[in-house]
Amino acid sequence: MEKKQLYTDKFSKRLKQLMEENNETVYSLSAVVNLSPSTISRYTKGKMSPKIPTIQILAEYFCVNPSWLMGTSEERNTSFAVDEADIDKKISAMYQNLNLFSKNKLFHFMKKILYFQTKKNS
């Protein structure tokens, strides 16, 4: 990825926006992206800037353009989307490589996603 400037104020606002849209708290998001809740909190308050790999992880998680999240682009949408059959194959292949502990974590994470999806659609 080419080196781009991070606009901390835009990043913090956009991260907060994404968290609100997806019913994420600093605690739930920290568990998903493997960062501490205090780190997520510092990001949302503009007190700390993430490194590029963290921006990539957050952008992929929220399915947004990393440049938009960084504040260097107004194009929010990204090309992370794939067709359903392709994503099913990829998920299945990744699942096969997980150990039991990771499968258990995935199971609980998926339950959480389904809960919020149902709640959002109600």
GUSE-43986 format. One record per atom (N, C-alpha, C, CB): residue number from 0; residue in one letter; atom name; x, y, z. Coordinates in pm, 1 decimal, padded with zeros to 6 digits. Glycine has a CB too. Layout:
<pts>
{NUM,A,CA,{X,Y,Z}} ...
</pts>
This chain:
<pts>
{0,M,N,{00085.0,-00117.4,00000.0}} {0,M,CA,{00000.0,00000.0,00000.0}} {0,M,C,{00089.4,00123.4,00000.0}} {0,M,CB,{-00096.6,00000.0,00122.3}} {1,E,N,{00057.7,00219.0,-00082.9}} {1,E,CA,{00138.9,00339.6,-00087.3}} {1,E,C,{00121.1,00419.7,00040.4}} {1,E,CB,{00102.8,00424.9,-00209.4}} {2,K,N,{00221.7,00495.4,00075.4}} {2,K,CA,{00217.9,00573.6,00196.9}} {2,K,C,{00121.5,00690.4,00178.9}} {2,K,CB,{00358.8,00623.4,00234.3}} {3,K,N,{00026.4,00702.2,00268.6}} {3,K,CA,{-00071.8,00809.8,00262.5}} {3,K,C,{-00080.1,00875.0,00399.2}} {3,K,CB,{-00211.0,00757.1,00217.3}} {4,Q,N,{-00121.3,00999.2,00397.9}} {4,Q,CA,{-00136.3,01073.2,00521.3}} {4,Q,C,{-00265.3,01030.7,00590.6}} {4,Q,CB,{-00135.5,01224.9,00494.6}} {5,L,N,{-00258.8,01018.8,00721.6}} {5,L,CA,{-00376.1,00986.7,00800.7}} {5,L,C,{-00428.8,01115.4,00862.6}} {5,L,CB,{-00343.4,00880.8,00910.1}} {6,Y,N,{-00553.6,01144.7,00838.0}} {6,Y,CA,{-00617.5,01259.7,00899.6}} {6,Y,C,{-00688.7,01210.5,01024.7}} {6,Y,CB,{-00716.8,01330.5,00800.8}} {7,T,N,{-00622.4,01229.3,01139.5}} {7,T,CA,{-00669.3,01172.1,01265.2}} {7,T,C,{-00812.0,01213.2,01298.3}} {7,T,CB,{-00577.7,01212.7,01377.6}} {8,D,N,{-00847.5,01339.3,01275.6}} {8,D,CA,{-00983.0,01383.5,01309.3}} {8,D,C,{-01087.1,01312.7,01223.1}} {8,D,CB,{-00995.4,01535.2,01292.3}} {9,K,N,{-01060.7,01299.3,01093.5}} {9,K,CA,{-01154.3,01228.2,01005.7}} {9,K,C,{-01158.6,01080.5,01040.7}} {9,K,CB,{-01115.1,01246.5,00858.1}} {10,F,N,{-01041.0,01022.0,01066.0}} {10,F,CA,{-01036.2,00880.3,01101.7}} {10,F,C,{-01119.8,00853.5,01225.7}} {10,F,CB,{-00891.6,00835.1,01124.6}} {11,S,N,{-01102.6,00934.2,01329.9}} {11,S,CA,{-01175.9,00909.0,01454.1}} {11,S,C,{-01326.8,00923.3,01432.6}} {11,S,CB,{-01128.7,01005.4,01564.7}} {12,K,N,{-01369.6,01023.1,01356.7}} {12,K,CA,{-01512.7,01041.5,01329.1}} {12,K,C,{-01567.4,00925.3,01247.6}} {12,K,CB,{-01537.1,01174.1,01254.7}} {13,R,N,{-01492.0,00881.8,01148.3}} {13,R,CA,{-01539.1,00773.3,01062.6}} {13,R,C,{-01541.3,00640.1,01136.4}} {13,R,CB,{-01451.3,00762.4,00938.8}} {14,L,N,{-01443.0,00617.7,01222.5}} {14,L,CA,{-01443.5,00494.7,01300.9}} {14,L,C,{-01563.3,00494.1,01395.0}} {14,L,CB,{-01311.7,00479.4,01380.3}} {15,K,N,{-01590.6,00605.1,01461.4}} {15,K,CA,{-01707.6,00614.3,01549.3}} {15,K,C,{-01835.6,00589.6,01471.0}} {15,K,CB,{-01713.3,00751.9,01617.8}} {16,Q,N,{-01844.4,00648.2,01352.0}} {16,Q,CA,{-01961.1,00631.1,01266.0}} {16,Q,C,{-01982.4,00483.7,01231.8}} {16,Q,CB,{-01945.3,00713.6,01137.6}} {17,L,N,{-01875.2,00416.5,01191.7}} {17,L,CA,{-01884.6,00275.4,01157.0}} {17,L,C,{-01924.3,00190.4,01277.6}} {17,L,CB,{-01752.1,00226.6,01100.1}} {18,M,N,{-01869.6,00223.2,01391.6}} {18,M,CA,{-01903.1,00149.0,01512.8}} {18,M,C,{-02051.0,00165.4,01546.8}} {18,M,CB,{-01815.9,00195.8,01630.5}} {19,E,N,{-02102.5,00287.1,01535.5}} {19,E,CA,{-02243.8,00311.3,01562.9}} {19,E,C,{-02333.0,00237.7,01463.1}} {19,E,CB,{-02273.4,00461.4,01559.3}} {20,E,N,{-02297.6,00245.3,01335.1}} {20,E,CA,{-02376.4,00179.7,01230.2}} {20,E,C,{-02380.5,00028.1,01248.1}} {20,E,CB,{-02319.5,00213.7,01092.8}} {21,N,N,{-02275.7,-00027.7,01307.4}} {21,N,CA,{-02264.5,-00173.0,01321.8}} {21,N,C,{-02283.6,-00221.0,01465.5}} {21,N,CB,{-02130.3,-00218.7,01271.6}} {22,N,N,{-02336.8,-00133.1,01549.9}} {22,N,CA,{-02363.4,-00166.9,01690.4}} {22,N,C,{-02240.9,-00223.4,01761.2}} {22,N,CB,{-02477.1,-00266.8,01699.1}} {23,E,N,{-02126.2,-00164.2,01735.2}} {23,E,CA,{-02001.6,-00208.1,01798.8}} {23,E,C,{-01967.2,-00113.8,01914.1}} {23,E,CB,{-01884.9,-00213.1,01695.2}} {24,T,N,{-01915.2,-00172.1,02020.1}} {24,T,CA,{-01861.1,-00093.9,02130.6}} {24,T,C,{-01709.1,-00105.3,02123.4}} {24,T,CB,{-01916.6,-00143.5,02270.0}} {25,V,N,{-01639.8,-00028.5,02204.0}} {25,V,CA,{-01494.0,-00042.3,02205.8}} {25,V,C,{-01455.4,-00184.1,02248.7}} {25,V,CB,{-01430.0,00062.7,02301.1}} {26,Y,N,{-01537.7,-00245.2,02332.3}} {26,Y,CA,{-01508.7,-00380.3,02380.5}} {26,Y,C,{-01533.4,-00485.4,02272.8}} {26,Y,CB,{-01593.2,-00411.5,02503.2}} {27,S,N,{-01647.0,-00475.4,02205.4}} {27,S,CA,{-01676.6,-00575.9,02103.2}} {27,S,C,{-01581.5,-00564.0,01985.1}} {27,S,CB,{-01821.1,-00562.2,02055.3}} {28,L,N,{-01551.7,-00440.4,01943.6}} {28,L,CA,{-01459.9,-00421.5,01832.1}} {28,L,C,{-01318.6,-00465.4,01869.0}} {28,L,CB,{-01459.5,-00275.4,01787.9}} {29,S,N,{-01277.5,-00437.6,01990.6}} {29,S,CA,{-01141.6,-00476.6,02032.0}} {29,S,C,{-01124.5,-00627.6,02026.8}} {29,S,CB,{-01111.2,-00425.3,02174.1}} {30,A,N,{-01228.0,-00701.3,02061.1}} {30,A,CA,{-01220.2,-00847.2,02057.3}} {30,A,C,{-01208.7,-00898.3,01914.0}} {30,A,CB,{-01342.9,-00908.7,02125.1}} {31,V,N,{-01277.4,-00833.0,01823.2}} {31,V,CA,{-01278.4,-00876.4,01683.9}} {31,V,C,{-01145.6,-00848.4,01614.8}} {31,V,CB,{-01391.0,-00808.0,01608.6}} {32,V,N,{-01089.2,-00730.3,01639.3}} {32,V,CA,{-00966.9,-00690.5,01568.2}} {32,V,C,{-00840.7,-00709.4,01651.4}} {32,V,CB,{-00977.2,-00546.2,01525.5}} {33,N,N,{-00856.0,-00770.8,01768.7}} {33,N,CA,{-00742.9,-00805.2,01854.1}} {33,N,C,{-00661.0,-00683.7,01898.8}} {33,N,CB,{-00653.6,-00901.8,01782.0}} {34,L,N,{-00732.7,-00581.4,01942.3}} {34,L,CA,{-00671.4,-00462.4,02001.8}} {34,L,C,{-00736.3,-00440.5,02137.8}} {34,L,CB,{-00688.2,-00335.7,01909.2}} {35,S,N,{-00671.1,-00365.2,02223.9}} {35,S,CA,{-00730.9,-00340.6,02355.1}} {35,S,C,{-00844.1,-00238.8,02343.5}} {35,S,CB,{-00624.2,-00291.0,02454.9}} {36,P,N,{-00943.0,-00246.5,02433.2}} {36,P,CA,{-01049.7,-00146.7,02432.1}} {36,P,C,{-00996.5,-00004.1,02447.7}} {36,P,CB,{-01149.0,-00176.5,02542.7}} {37,S,N,{-00891.2,00011.9,02526.3}} {37,S,CA,{-00835.2,00146.1,02544.8}} {37,S,C,{-00773.8,00199.0,02415.7}} {37,S,CB,{-00729.9,00145.1,02656.0}} {38,T,N,{-00716.2,00110.6,02334.7}} {38,T,CA,{-00660.8,00152.8,02205.6}} {38,T,C,{-00773.0,00199.1,02113.4}} {38,T,CB,{-00580.8,00037.5,02139.6}} {39,I,N,{-00881.1,00121.6,02105.5}} {39,I,CA,{-00995.6,00160.5,02023.2}} {39,I,C,{-01050.8,00293.8,02071.9}} {39,I,CB,{-01105.8,00051.7,02026.6}} {40,S,N,{-01060.7,00309.4,02202.2}} {40,S,CA,{-01110.3,00434.6,02259.6}} {40,S,C,{-01021.6,00553.0,02220.5}} {40,S,CB,{-01118.3,00423.3,02412.2}} {41,R,N,{-00890.9,00534.2,02225.7}} {41,R,CA,{-00798.9,00642.1,02185.6}} {41,R,C,{-00815.5,00676.7,02037.8}} {41,R,CB,{-00652.9,00601.6,02213.8}} {42,Y,N,{-00839.6,00575.4,01955.2}} {42,Y,CA,{-00863.6,00600.4,01812.7}} {42,Y,C,{-00988.6,00685.8,01794.3}} {42,Y,CB,{-00878.0,00467.1,01735.4}} {43,T,N,{-01096.2,00649.8,01863.8}} {43,T,CA,{-01222.8,00721.7,01845.7}} {43,T,C,{-01218.8,00862.8,01902.1}} {43,T,CB,{-01335.4,00645.1,01910.8}} {44,K,N,{-01128.3,00887.8,01994.1}} {44,K,CA,{-01115.1,01021.8,02051.8}} {44,K,C,{-01008.1,01105.5,01981.2}} {44,K,CB,{-01082.3,01011.3,02199.9}} {45,G,N,{-00941.4,01046.0,01882.7}} {45,G,CA,{-00837.3,01117.0,01809.7}} {45,G,C,{-00710.7,01137.1,01889.5}} {45,G,CB,{-00888.3,01248.9,01765.2}} {46,K,N,{-00691.8,01057.7,01994.3}} {46,K,CA,{-00573.4,01069.9,02078.8}} {46,K,C,{-00459.1,00980.1,02033.6}} {46,K,CB,{-00608.9,01037.8,02221.3}} {47,M,N,{-00489.2,00891.1,01938.1}} {47,M,CA,{-00388.9,00798.4,01889.6}} {47,M,C,{-00423.2,00761.7,01745.9}} {47,M,CB,{-00380.7,00671.8,01979.6}} {48,S,N,{-00320.7,00745.0,01664.3}} {48,S,CA,{-00341.2,00708.0,01523.7}} {48,S,C,{-00296.9,00564.0,01502.4}} {48,S,CB,{-00263.5,00803.6,01428.5}} {49,P,N,{-00376.3,00487.9,01427.7}} {49,P,CA,{-00337.9,00349.0,01401.7}} {49,P,C,{-00232.6,00338.8,01292.9}} {49,P,CB,{-00459.5,00267.3,01362.7}} {50,K,N,{-00164.6,00226.0,01292.5}} {50,K,CA,{-00069.7,00197.6,01185.1}} {50,K,C,{-00147.8,00143.9,01065.3}} {50,K,CB,{00040.4,00095.4,01231.4}} {51,I,N,{-00083.9,00146.1,00949.2}} {51,I,CA,{-00148.2,00103.1,00824.7}} {51,I,C,{-00207.5,-00038.2,00833.9}} {51,I,CB,{-00047.8,00108.6,00710.8}} {52,P,N,{-00136.7,-00137.9,00890.2}} {52,P,CA,{-00198.1,-00270.8,00898.9}} {52,P,C,{-00328.2,-00271.6,00979.9}} {52,P,CB,{-00100.0,-00368.3,00960.6}} {53,T,N,{-00333.9,-00189.3,01083.6}} {53,T,CA,{-00456.2,-00180.0,01164.3}} {53,T,C,{-00568.2,-00116.3,01083.9}} {53,T,CB,{-00430.7,-00099.2,01293.0}} {54,I,N,{-00535.8,-00015.1,01005.8}} {54,I,CA,{-00636.0,00048.2,00919.7}} {54,I,C,{-00691.6,-00054.4,00821.7}} {54,I,CB,{-00575.2,00169.1,00843.3}} {55,Q,N,{-00602.0,-00136.0,00764.2}} {55,Q,CA,{-00645.2,-00240.7,00670.6}} {55,Q,C,{-00741.9,-00337.8,00737.7}} {55,Q,CB,{-00523.5,-00317.4,00615.7}} {56,I,N,{-00709.0,-00381.0,00859.2}} {56,I,CA,{-00793.9,-00474.8,00932.2}} {56,I,C,{-00930.4,-00413.6,00960.3}} {56,I,CB,{-00727.0,-00516.9,01063.5}} {57,L,N,{-00931.6,-00289.1,01007.1}} {57,L,CA,{-01058.0,-00221.7,01035.6}} {57,L,C,{-01140.2,-00201.8,00908.4}} {57,L,CB,{-01032.0,-00086.8,01102.9}} {58,A,N,{-01074.8,-00161.2,00800.5}} {58,A,CA,{-01144.2,-00139.5,00673.4}} {58,A,C,{-01204.8,-00270.3,00621.7}} {58,A,CB,{-01047.4,-00080.4,00568.5}} {59,E,N,{-01130.5,-00378.5,00632.0}} {59,E,CA,{-01182.8,-00507.5,00587.4}} {59,E,C,{-01299.6,-00551.4,00674.3}} {59,E,CB,{-01072.7,-00614.0,00589.5}} {60,Y,N,{-01287.0,-00531.8,00804.8}} {60,Y,CA,{-01394.0,-00571.2,00896.6}} {60,Y,C,{-01523.6,-00495.6,00864.8}} {60,Y,CB,{-01351.6,-00545.3,01042.7}} {61,F,N,{-01511.4,-00364.9,00842.4}} {61,F,CA,{-01629.7,-00282.4,00814.9}} {61,F,C,{-01664.1,-00274.4,00666.1}} {61,F,CB,{-01608.1,-00142.8,00868.8}} {62,C,N,{-01584.9,-00340.5,00581.2}} {62,C,CA,{-01607.0,-00341.2,00435.1}} {62,C,C,{-01611.6,-00199.3,00378.0}} {62,C,CB,{-01738.2,-00415.0,00401.4}} {63,V,N,{-01510.7,-00122.0,00412.0}} {63,V,CA,{-01498.8,00013.3,00357.8}} {63,V,C,{-01361.0,00031.6,00295.9}} {63,V,CB,{-01523.4,00119.4,00467.9}} {64,N,N,{-01349.2,00133.4,00216.5}} {64,N,CA,{-01224.0,00170.3,00152.4}} {64,N,C,{-01126.3,00219.0,00260.4}} {64,N,CB,{-01247.2,00280.2,00043.2}} {65,P,N,{-01007.0,00161.1,00269.9}} {65,P,CA,{-00910.3,00205.7,00370.4}} {65,P,C,{-00876.0,00354.7,00356.8}} {65,P,CB,{-00783.2,00122.8,00359.8}} {66,S,N,{-00870.8,00404.1,00234.2}} {66,S,CA,{-00841.7,00546.7,00213.6}} {66,S,C,{-00953.2,00634.0,00268.5}} {66,S,CB,{-00820.9,00576.6,00064.9}} {67,W,N,{-01076.8,00587.9,00257.1}} {67,W,CA,{-01189.0,00662.0,00315.0}} {67,W,C,{-01175.6,00664.9,00466.9}} {67,W,CB,{-01324.5,00598.7,00273.4}} {68,L,N,{-01144.1,00550.2,00525.6}} {68,L,CA,{-01129.7,00541.8,00670.9}} {68,L,C,{-01017.2,00633.3,00719.4}} {68,L,CB,{-01102.5,00396.3,00713.9}} {69,M,N,{-00909.3,00643.0,00642.3}} {69,M,CA,{-00795.5,00728.6,00678.0}} {69,M,C,{-00827.4,00877.0,00660.6}} {69,M,CB,{-00674.0,00692.2,00593.5}} {70,G,N,{-00933.0,00907.5,00583.9}} {70,G,CA,{-00968.6,01046.9,00560.9}} {70,G,C,{-00907.6,01105.4,00435.6}} {70,G,CB,{-00927.8,01128.6,00677.3}} {71,T,N,{-00848.2,01020.2,00351.0}} {71,T,CA,{-00782.3,01072.1,00230.2}} {71,T,C,{-00868.0,01054.5,00105.3}} {71,T,CB,{-00648.4,01002.8,00209.9}} {72,S,N,{-00986.8,00996.6,00120.9}} {72,S,CA,{-01076.6,00975.8,00007.8}} {72,S,C,{-01220.7,00992.6,00054.8}} {72,S,CB,{-01055.2,00835.3,-00055.7}} {73,E,N,{-01306.3,01033.0,-00037.2}} {73,E,CA,{-01448.7,01042.8,-00006.1}} {73,E,C,{-01523.7,00919.2,-00055.0}} {73,E,CB,{-01508.7,01169.3,-00068.8}} {74,E,N,{-01453.0,00827.3,-00121.9}} {74,E,CA,{-01513.3,00704.3,-00173.8}} {74,E,C,{-01516.8,00599.4,-00063.5}} {74,E,CB,{-01435.0,00651.4,-00297.3}} {75,R,N,{-01634.3,00580.9,-00004.4}} {75,R,CA,{-01648.6,00489.0,00109.0}} {75,R,C,{-01649.4,00342.4,00065.5}} {75,R,CB,{-01776.3,00520.2,00185.1}} {76,N,N,{-01715.3,00313.7,-00043.8}} {76,N,CA,{-01729.2,00174.4,-00088.0}} {76,N,C,{-01595.7,00117.1,-00130.2}} {76,N,CB,{-01828.9,00164.0,-00203.5}} {77,T,N,{-01589.0,-00013.8,-00121.5}} {77,T,CA,{-01466.7,-00084.1,-00155.9}} {77,T,C,{-01498.8,-00205.7,-00240.6}} {77,T,CB,{-01390.3,-00125.1,-00029.7}} {78,S,N,{-01397.1,-00269.5,-00288.7}} {78,S,CA,{-01417.2,-00386.8,-00372.9}} {78,S,C,{-01397.9,-00516.5,-00295.4}} {78,S,CB,{-01322.3,-00382.9,-00491.1}} {79,F,N,{-01420.3,-00516.0,-00163.2}} {79,F,CA,{-01406.2,-00637.7,-00084.0}} {79,F,C,{-01516.9,-00738.7,-00114.1}} {79,F,CB,{-01406.5,-00603.7,00064.1}} {80,A,N,{-01625.2,-00692.5,-00173.0}} {80,A,CA,{-01739.9,-00779.4,-00197.1}} {80,A,C,{-01706.0,-00888.8,-00299.0}} {80,A,CB,{-01859.7,-00696.8,-00246.0}} {81,V,N,{-01755.1,-01006.9,-00270.3}} {81,V,CA,{-01740.4,-01119.5,-00362.1}} {81,V,C,{-01876.3,-01186.5,-00372.5}} {81,V,CB,{-01629.5,-01220.9,-00313.8}} {82,D,N,{-01893.9,-01270.1,-00472.9}} {82,D,CA,{-02023.8,-01335.7,-00486.3}} {82,D,C,{-02040.6,-01440.1,-00376.0}} {82,D,CB,{-02038.2,-01401.3,-00626.1}} {83,E,N,{-02164.3,-01475.7,-00348.8}} {83,E,CA,{-02195.2,-01562.2,-00234.5}} {83,E,C,{-02129.7,-01699.9,-00243.4}} {83,E,CB,{-02344.4,-01578.9,-00222.7}} {84,A,N,{-02129.4,-01760.0,-00361.7}} {84,A,CA,{-02067.2,-01892.0,-00377.6}} {84,A,C,{-01917.9,-01885.0,-00349.3}} {84,A,CB,{-02091.5,-01946.7,-00519.3}} {85,D,N,{-01853.9,-01778.7,-00395.9}} {85,D,CA,{-01710.0,-01762.3,-00374.3}} {85,D,C,{-01679.0,-01743.2,-00226.3}} {85,D,CB,{-01656.9,-01643.0,-00455.1}} {86,I,N,{-01758.6,-01662.6,-00160.0}} {86,I,CA,{-01732.6,-01638.9,-00017.8}} {86,I,C,{-01759.1,-01764.8,00063.9}} {86,I,CB,{-01819.2,-01523.0,00034.3}} {87,D,N,{-01859.5,-01843.5,00025.8}} {87,D,CA,{-01885.5,-01969.9,00095.8}} {87,D,C,{-01765.9,-02064.0,00084.7}} {87,D,CB,{-02011.5,-02037.9,00039.3}} {88,K,N,{-01705.8,-02072.5,-00032.7}} {88,K,CA,{-01587.5,-02157.2,-00052.3}} {88,K,C,{-01470.7,-02108.2,00032.8}} {88,K,CB,{-01547.2,-02159.9,-00200.9}} {89,K,N,{-01450.5,-01976.8,00033.6}} {89,K,CA,{-01339.1,-01920.7,00110.8}} {89,K,C,{-01358.3,-01943.3,00260.1}} {89,K,CB,{-01324.3,-01771.2,00082.4}} {90,I,N,{-01479.9,-01924.1,00308.2}} {90,I,CA,{-01507.8,-01945.5,00450.4}} {90,I,C,{-01484.5,-02091.6,00486.4}} {90,I,CB,{-01652.7,-01903.7,00485.0}} {91,S,N,{-01533.2,-02181.7,00403.3}} {91,S,CA,{-01516.5,-02324.3,00428.4}} {91,S,C,{-01368.1,-02363.0,00432.1}} {91,S,CB,{-01589.8,-02405.7,00321.2}} {92,A,N,{-01291.7,-02311.3,00337.9}} {92,A,CA,{-01148.4,-02342.6,00333.4}} {92,A,C,{-01076.5,-02289.0,00456.9}} {92,A,CB,{-01084.8,-02284.2,00206.1}} {93,M,N,{-01109.9,-02168.7,00498.9}} {93,M,CA,{-01047.0,-02111.8,00617.9}} {93,M,C,{-01087.7,-02189.5,00742.8}} {93,M,CB,{-01084.6,-01963.4,00632.9}} {94,Y,N,{-01214.5,-02226.5,00751.5}} {94,Y,CA,{-01264.6,-02300.1,00867.7}} {94,Y,C,{-01189.1,-02431.4,00886.8}} {94,Y,CB,{-01414.6,-02327.6,00852.7}} {95,Q,N,{-01160.3,-02499.1,00778.1}} {95,Q,CA,{-01090.4,-02627.2,00784.7}} {95,Q,C,{-00952.7,-02615.0,00848.7}} {95,Q,CB,{-01077.0,-02685.9,00646.1}} {96,N,N,{-00893.1,-02495.8,00842.6}} {96,N,CA,{-00758.9,-02475.5,00897.1}} {96,N,C,{-00757.3,-02427.6,01041.7}} {96,N,CB,{-00685.4,-02377.2,00812.6}} {97,L,N,{-00874.6,-02408.8,01100.5}} {97,L,CA,{-00880.5,-02359.9,01238.4}} {97,L,C,{-00864.5,-02474.2,01337.9}} {97,L,CB,{-01012.6,-02286.7,01263.5}} {98,N,N,{-00802.1,-02442.4,01451.7}} {98,N,CA,{-00798.1,-02540.9,01559.4}} {98,N,C,{-00928.6,-02530.9,01639.1}} {98,N,CB,{-00673.2,-02518.5,01652.2}} {99,L,N,{-00949.1,-02621.0,01734.6}} {99,L,CA,{-01074.7,-02626.3,01808.9}} {99,L,C,{-01101.6,-02496.9,01884.9}} {99,L,CB,{-01073.2,-02743.4,01905.5}} {100,F,N,{-01000.2,-02440.4,01945.4}} {100,F,CA,{-01016.8,-02314.6,02019.2}} {100,F,C,{-01066.7,-02204.3,01926.3}} {100,F,CB,{-00883.7,-02272.4,02085.4}} {101,S,N,{-01005.4,-02192.8,01808.9}} {101,S,CA,{-01044.8,-02089.6,01713.3}} {101,S,C,{-01184.4,-02114.8,01657.7}} {101,S,CB,{-00944.2,-02082.4,01599.4}} {102,K,N,{-01219.1,-02241.2,01636.7}} {102,K,CA,{-01354.1,-02273.4,01590.2}} {102,K,C,{-01456.9,-02231.3,01693.7}} {102,K,CB,{-01367.1,-02423.7,01560.2}} {103,N,N,{-01426.1,-02250.0,01819.7}} {103,N,CA,{-01516.2,-02208.9,01927.0}} {103,N,C,{-01532.7,-02056.7,01929.3}} {103,N,CB,{-01464.0,-02258.8,02062.7}} {104,K,N,{-01422.1,-01984.7,01915.0}} {104,K,CA,{-01429.5,-01838.2,01910.6}} {104,K,C,{-01513.8,-01792.0,01791.6}} {104,K,CB,{-01287.7,-01777.0,01902.5}} {105,L,N,{-01493.0,-01855.2,01676.8}} {105,L,CA,{-01569.3,-01821.6,01557.0}} {105,L,C,{-01717.6,-01847.8,01578.8}} {105,L,CB,{-01518.4,-01901.5,01436.5}} {106,F,N,{-01750.0,-01959.1,01639.6}} {106,F,CA,{-01889.1,-01993.5,01667.9}} {106,F,C,{-01956.8,-01883.5,01750.1}} {106,F,CB,{-01896.8,-02128.1,01742.2}} {107,H,N,{-01890.7,-01839.0,01855.8}} {107,H,CA,{-01948.9,-01735.3,01941.8}} {107,H,C,{-01956.1,-01600.6,01870.1}} {107,H,CB,{-01867.1,-01721.4,02070.6}} {108,F,N,{-01858.4,-01572.6,01788.4}} {108,F,CA,{-01860.5,-01449.2,01710.4}} {108,F,C,{-01977.3,-01450.8,01611.5}} {108,F,CB,{-01726.6,-01430.1,01635.5}} {109,M,N,{-01998.6,-01564.5,01546.1}} {109,M,CA,{-02108.3,-01574.9,01449.7}} {109,M,C,{-02243.9,-01562.6,01519.0}} {109,M,CB,{-02100.0,-01707.8,01373.6}} {110,K,N,{-02254.9,-01617.6,01639.1}} {110,K,CA,{-02379.4,-01601.5,01715.8}} {110,K,C,{-02406.2,-01453.8,01742.2}} {110,K,CB,{-02372.0,-01679.3,01849.6}} {111,K,N,{-02301.1,-01381.5,01774.2}} {111,K,CA,{-02314.0,-01238.0,01801.5}} {111,K,C,{-02357.8,-01163.5,01675.2}} {111,K,CB,{-02180.1,-01180.4,01854.2}} {112,I,N,{-02296.7,-01195.8,01563.7}} {112,I,CA,{-02333.5,-01131.5,01436.6}} {112,I,C,{-02480.1,-01157.5,01404.7}} {112,I,CB,{-02243.8,-01182.7,01321.2}} {113,L,N,{-02523.1,-01282.4,01419.2}} {113,L,CA,{-02662.2,-01317.6,01391.0}} {113,L,C,{-02758.0,-01245.5,01484.9}} {113,L,CB,{-02681.9,-01468.5,01402.3}} {114,Y,N,{-02719.3,-01232.8,01610.5}} {114,Y,CA,{-02801.9,-01161.4,01707.5}} {114,Y,C,{-02822.9,-01016.9,01663.3}} {114,Y,CB,{-02737.3,-01165.7,01847.3}} {115,F,N,{-02713.5,-00947.3,01629.8}} {115,F,CA,{-02725.0,-00807.8,01590.2}} {115,F,C,{-02794.3,-00792.5,01455.4}} {115,F,CB,{-02588.1,-00743.7,01585.4}} {116,Q,N,{-02775.0,-00888.2,01366.0}} {116,Q,CA,{-02843.2,-00884.4,01235.9}} {116,Q,C,{-02993.7,-00896.7,01256.4}} {116,Q,CB,{-02791.8,-00997.9,01142.6}} {117,T,N,{-03034.9,-00989.6,01344.4}} {117,T,CA,{-03176.8,-01008.4,01373.8}} {117,T,C,{-03233.2,-00885.0,01441.0}} {117,T,CB,{-03198.6,-01132.0,01462.4}} {118,K,N,{-03157.3,-00829.5,01534.6}} {118,K,CA,{-03200.7,-00711.1,01608.9}} {118,K,C,{-03215.4,-00592.0,01513.4}} {118,K,CB,{-03100.0,-00677.8,01722.6}} {119,K,N,{-03122.9,-00578.5,01420.3}} {119,K,CA,{-03123.4,-00467.3,01324.3}} {119,K,C,{-03240.9,-00479.0,01227.7}} {119,K,CB,{-02991.0,-00463.3,01245.9}} {120,N,N,{-03277.3,-00601.9,01191.8}} {120,N,CA,{-03385.9,-00625.0,01095.8}} {120,N,C,{-03523.9,-00623.8,01161.1}} {120,N,CB,{-03364.8,-00757.1,01025.3}} {121,S,N,{-03528.8,-00616.6,01294.6}} {121,S,CA,{-03658.3,-00618.3,01364.8}} {121,S,C,{-03723.2,-00482.5,01364.7}} {121,S,CB,{-03641.2,-00666.0,01507.7}} 
</pts>
